[in-house]
Amino acid sequence: MGELVDKIKGNVNEAIGKVKQKSDNPATRDEGAVQELKGKGQQLAGKVKGALGDDI
């Protein structure tokens, strides 16, 4: 179950981060870049959990 949750959270954070990066505000653009990277990390964690099992 953790695998799916991580992947969903990752997708959401990536999408929100991409939208924020289109802002005119530089601080919001930077925040969006960080949030997109966080999402990619969450997706990676989900893939690892899927490969190794949710017990990790």
C-alpha atoms as a printed R data frame, in Angstrom:
   type eleno elety resid chain resno      x      y       z
1  ATOM     1    CA   MET     A     1  0.000  0.000   0.000
2  ATOM     2    CA   GLY     A     2  2.866  2.400   0.745
3  ATOM     3    CA   GLU     A     3  4.110  2.043  -2.804
4  ATOM     4    CA   LEU     A     4  0.884  3.365  -4.292
5  ATOM     5    CA   VAL     A     5  0.601  6.191  -1.754
6  ATOM     6    CA   ASP     A     6  4.157  7.354  -2.461
7  ATOM     7    CA   LYS     A     7  3.586  7.293  -6.207
8  ATOM     8    CA   ILE     A     8  0.342  9.284  -5.922
9  ATOM     9    CA   LYS     A     9  1.893 11.866  -3.592
10 ATOM    10    CA   GLY     A    10  4.836 12.119  -5.962
11 ATOM    11    CA   ASN     A    11  2.606 12.739  -8.967
12 ATOM    12    CA   VAL     A    12  0.642 15.410  -7.102
13 ATOM    13    CA   ASN     A    13  3.759 17.221  -5.884
14 ATOM    14    CA   GLU     A    14  5.314 17.083  -9.335
15 ATOM    15    CA   ALA     A    15  2.199 18.534 -10.966
16 ATOM    16    CA   ILE     A    16  1.834 21.322  -8.398
17 ATOM    17    CA   GLY     A    17  5.536 22.105  -8.699
18 ATOM    18    CA   LYS     A    18  5.292 22.432 -12.476
19 ATOM    19    CA   VAL     A    19  2.354 24.833 -12.153
20 ATOM    20    CA   LYS     A    20  4.193 26.951  -9.570
21 ATOM    21    CA   GLN     A    21  7.195 27.215 -11.893
22 ATOM    22    CA   LYS     A    22  5.045 29.130 -14.390
23 ATOM    23    CA   SER     A    23  4.472 31.927 -11.848
24 ATOM    24    CA   ASP     A    24  5.756 35.457 -12.311
25 ATOM    25    CA   ASN     A    25  7.038 35.446  -8.726
26 ATOM    26    CA   PRO     A    26 10.643 34.159  -8.512
27 ATOM    27    CA   ALA     A    27 10.132 32.790  -4.996
28 ATOM    28    CA   THR     A    28  7.121 30.794  -6.151
29 ATOM    29    CA   ARG     A    29  9.076 29.477  -9.144
30 ATOM    30    CA   ASP     A    30 11.865 28.313  -6.839
31 ATOM    31    CA   GLU     A    31  9.336 26.702  -4.496
32 ATOM    32    CA   GLY     A    32  7.824 24.914  -7.495
33 ATOM    33    CA   ALA     A    33 11.182 23.539  -8.561
34 ATOM    34    CA   VAL     A    34 11.797 22.162  -5.072
35 ATOM    35    CA   GLN     A    35  8.303 20.682  -4.913
36 ATOM    36    CA   GLU     A    36  8.758 18.997  -8.294
37 ATOM    37    CA   LEU     A    37 12.014 17.409  -7.104
38 ATOM    38    CA   LYS     A    38 10.275 16.258  -3.926
39 ATOM    39    CA   GLY     A    39  7.630 14.606  -6.073
40 ATOM    40    CA   LYS     A    40 10.230 12.817  -8.141
41 ATOM    41    CA   GLY     A    41 11.833 11.553  -4.942
42 ATOM    42    CA   GLN     A    42  8.498 10.282  -3.653
43 ATOM    43    CA   GLN     A    43  7.876  8.452  -6.913
44 ATOM    44    CA   LEU     A    44 11.306  6.866  -6.706
45 ATOM    45    CA   ALA     A    45 10.602  5.762  -3.138
46 ATOM    46    CA   GLY     A    46  7.366  4.186  -4.348
47 ATOM    47    CA   LYS     A    47  9.189  2.313  -7.088
48 ATOM    48    CA   VAL     A    48 11.774  1.026  -4.611
49 ATOM    49    CA   LYS     A    49  9.048 -0.098  -2.212
50 ATOM    50    CA   GLY     A    50  7.358 -1.879  -5.095
51 ATOM    51    CA   ALA     A    51 10.536 -3.670  -6.052
52 ATOM    52    CA   LEU     A    52 11.521 -4.634  -2.507
53 ATOM    53    CA   GLY     A    53  8.127 -4.936  -0.900
54 ATOM    54    CA   ASP     A    54  6.339 -2.540   1.445
55 ATOM    55    CA   ASP     A    55  8.182 -3.953   4.460
56 ATOM    56    CA   ILE     A    56 11.102 -1.528   4.101
